[in-house]
Structure formats: C-alpha cells, structure tokens
Amino acid sequence: MKIKVEYADGLRADKNVDRVPEVDDRFEDDLVENVTEYTPLREGYAAYVRLKKPPGERSE
C-alpha cells in the first residue's frame, strides 16, 4: 500500500509499505509521531505519516 511520509526535516515522500506504521514505531531511522489513516483510500494513499527525530538526536 502507498503512504505519504513527512520527515522531521519537512521533506515529503511517497512510500510503498506492507503495513501502516503505528505511533512510536521506528521508520527509516526516525520515530512515527502521528498517523492519519484513510478509509477509503484518499487519492491512492492509505495513510499520512509524520516522523520525528528520536530523543537525543538533532535535525541538521
């Protein structure tokens, strides 16, 4: 399924995943801060996922 991901630095990307991540899961070295699932799909996306840097790490 396709999701829209917003990284901690503000960049956005489309990703294909097997399952929608949950809040506080690790996703590509960051932590999931917020998940908005779309039922039915919205413009082909199953969810919008916002990421944050793990505690102790800085955005550059």
KAZI-V134095 format. One line per field, one symbol per residue. burial: 1 if it has 9 or more other C-alpha atoms within 8 Angstrom, else 0. A space follows every 10 residues. Layout:
burial = ???
This chain:
burial = 0111111100 0000000000 1010001001 1111100100 1000111111 1110000000
